């Protein structure tokens, strides 16, 4: 089984660390100055448009997909495993299926009921590891709690690193940490791609990452470090978190708490990357977060819910650049999943 060789310092098939080719070679038009909210936002921040960058990435994959098809006799192919019926997971998987199909890639969904024992899930992963038709494997998380507290870890451990296009296996994590070739998790990889394509300086800057998860916070810090940023990781036990965050030139919020990062966390002019995506369903919370933003409250009144990131909308008055929610980091995650899968297929041609 081929091993993964996808540099977490490039995300584009670069042959040496820190060198961007293919994905990051083009200058992006996705950095434009627009008002991020109405009414109370009198100062505009630069919008880092993840949708536009994600489209660039997908468009650039077209020729590579064709090349794989011509040389391998089939397009790059992704196998997705969905266990249970979590509504958010259903949406995420549907978007991944559509994106892969639109890109001309092969994609297959193994749907398992929530009652499936962990041994059976591991059996599916083992089968996909051995199946030469698939270049990448993605097991959608979260897994049902009935599978056990260590289920995700055991499943990720089982995935062949050569097919670990989500970048969650311990082998992938080690390669990211050591800046060796391997698959980086798609969300942190997408953030780096966004910063590079929008010509946002990273080298020599102080980056603060709020959140220490294995799939976003830790790899995000490692990837920024590999781009020569000075990196601080903050978490729930960090003392005087707002003061620490205010030292950041680049602030990444990845904690899963709606509108947690307020203007007092942000140094004027800082670049703020909002990884969170939270659904607000309580009227009191919606009014608290979006007081003075009638357009967002109208969305809530119409749908009964409204999306917000980990960053409060008032941050647009302080930040120099900001990713929106939705339309910021989310589209990049899926685009990088496609890029990882194409890269995995290309490695078979070596």
PEWOCOR-V948528 format. One record per pair of residues at least 12 apart in sequence whose ideal C-beta (glycine too) atoms are under 6 Angstrom apart, sorted by sequence separation. I is the first residue (numbers start at 1). J is the second residue. D is the distance in whole Angstrom. If there is no record, write none. Layout:
I | J | D
I | J | D
//
This chain:
11 | 23 | 6
12 | 24 | 6
156 | 168 | 4
209 | 221 | 5
221 | 233 | 5
33 | 46 | 5
34 | 47 | 5
80 | 93 | 6
156 | 169 | 5
110 | 124 | 6
286 | 300 | 4
31 | 46 | 6
32 | 47 | 6
139 | 155 | 5
167 | 183 | 4
309 | 325 | 3
167 | 184 | 5
207 | 224 | 5
165 | 183 | 6
167 | 185 | 4
307 | 325 | 6
30 | 49 | 4
164 | 183 | 5
251 | 270 | 6
289 | 308 | 6
307 | 326 | 6
245 | 265 | 4
256 | 276 | 6
258 | 278 | 4
286 | 306 | 6
293 | 313 | 6
212 | 233 | 6
246 | 267 | 5
249 | 270 | 6
250 | 271 | 5
251 | 272 | 5
252 | 273 | 5
253 | 274 | 5
254 | 275 | 4
30 | 52 | 4
78 | 100 | 6
137 | 159 | 5
207 | 229 | 4
242 | 264 | 5
248 | 270 | 6
258 | 280 | 6
30 | 53 | 5
212 | 235 | 5
242 | 265 | 5
205 | 229 | 5
206 | 230 | 5
207 | 231 | 5
208 | 232 | 5
209 | 233 | 5
210 | 234 | 5
281 | 305 | 5
28 | 53 | 6
202 | 227 | 4
203 | 228 | 4
137 | 163 | 5
279 | 305 | 5
280 | 306 | 5
136 | 163 | 5
202 | 229 | 5
138 | 166 | 5
280 | 308 | 6
75 | 104 | 6
76 | 105 | 5
77 | 106 | 3
78 | 107 | 5
79 | 108 | 5
80 | 109 | 5
81 | 110 | 5
82 | 111 | 5
83 | 112 | 5
118 | 147 | 5
136 | 165 | 3
187 | 216 | 5
75 | 105 | 5
84 | 114 | 4
114 | 144 | 4
185 | 215 | 5
259 | 289 | 5
278 | 308 | 6
75 | 106 | 5
129 | 160 | 4
188 | 219 | 5
192 | 223 | 5
188 | 220 | 4
220 | 252 | 6
83 | 116 | 6
118 | 151 | 5
125 | 158 | 5
276 | 309 | 4
23 | 57 | 6
125 | 159 | 6
185 | 219 | 5
276 | 310 | 3
188 | 223 | 5
274 | 309 | 4
122 | 158 | 5
274 | 310 | 6
208 | 245 | 5
217 | 254 | 5
274 | 311 | 4
83 | 121 | 6
216 | 254 | 4
65 | 104 | 5
272 | 311 | 6
208 | 248 | 4
206 | 247 | 6
61 | 103 | 6
206 | 248 | 6
81 | 124 | 6
176 | 219 | 5
206 | 249 | 5
207 | 250 | 4
208 | 251 | 5
209 | 252 | 5
210 | 253 | 5
211 | 254 | 4
272 | 315 | 6
205 | 249 | 4
211 | 255 | 5
177 | 222 | 5
205 | 250 | 6
210 | 255 | 5
176 | 222 | 5
93 | 140 | 6
168 | 215 | 6
179 | 226 | 5
272 | 319 | 4
277 | 325 | 6
79 | 128 | 5
259 | 308 | 5
261 | 310 | 6
266 | 315 | 5
270 | 319 | 6
274 | 323 | 5
258 | 308 | 5
260 | 310 | 5
261 | 311 | 4
262 | 312 | 5
268 | 318 | 6
271 | 321 | 5
272 | 322 | 5
273 | 323 | 5
89 | 140 | 5
263 | 314 | 5
269 | 320 | 4
274 | 325 | 5
263 | 315 | 6
266 | 318 | 5
257 | 310 | 6
259 | 312 | 4
266 | 319 | 6
274 | 328 | 6
275 | 329 | 5
79 | 134 | 4
255 | 310 | 5
263 | 318 | 5
77 | 133 | 6
77 | 134 | 5
253 | 310 | 4
77 | 135 | 5
78 | 136 | 5
79 | 137 | 5
80 | 138 | 5
81 | 139 | 5
82 | 140 | 5
253 | 311 | 5
76 | 135 | 5
216 | 275 | 6
83 | 143 | 5
84 | 144 | 4
200 | 271 | 6
191 | 273 | 6
194 | 332 | 6
53 | 194 | 5
190 | 332 | 3
190 | 333 | 5
53 | 197 | 5
48 | 194 | 6
187 | 333 | 5
190 | 336 | 5
186 | 333 | 5
189 | 336 | 5
48 | 198 | 6
186 | 336 | 4
186 | 337 | 5
4 | 161 | 5
183 | 340 | 5
3 | 161 | 6
4 | 162 | 5
1 | 160 | 5
3 | 162 | 5
2 | 162 | 5
1 | 162 | 5
17 | 179 | 5
31 | 198 | 4
8 | 176 | 5
30 | 198 | 6
28 | 197 | 4
9 | 179 | 6
28 | 198 | 5
24 | 196 | 5
24 | 197 | 6
7 | 181 | 5
165 | 340 | 4
5 | 181 | 4
8 | 184 | 4
20 | 196 | 6
165 | 341 | 5
6 | 183 | 5
4 | 182 | 5
11 | 189 | 5
4 | 183 | 5
165 | 344 | 6
11 | 193 | 6
136 | 341 | 4
135 | 341 | 6
136 | 344 | 5
135 | 344 | 4
135 | 345 | 4
8 | 223 | 6
9 | 226 | 5
99 | 334 | 5
103 | 338 | 6
96 | 334 | 6
40 | 292 | 4
39 | 292 | 5
39 | 293 | 6
37 | 293 | 5
38 | 295 | 6
78 | 341 | 5
76 | 341 | 5
76 | 342 | 5
76 | 345 | 4
45 | 316 | 5
48 | 321 | 5
43 | 317 | 5
45 | 319 | 5
41 | 316 | 5
46 | 321 | 4
48 | 323 | 5
37 | 313 | 5
41 | 317 | 6
45 | 321 | 6
51 | 327 | 5
45 | 322 | 4
50 | 327 | 6
54 | 331 | 4
58 | 335 | 6
61 | 338 | 6
68 | 345 | 5
50 | 328 | 4
54 | 332 | 5
57 | 335 | 4
64 | 342 | 5
71 | 349 | 5
37 | 316 | 6
50 | 329 | 6
36 | 316 | 4
51 | 331 | 5
50 | 331 | 5
54 | 335 | 4
61 | 342 | 5
50 | 332 | 5
57 | 339 | 6
36 | 322 | 6
13 | 343 | 6
6 | 343 | 5
5 | 347 | 6
2 | 347 | 5
2 | 348 | 6
//
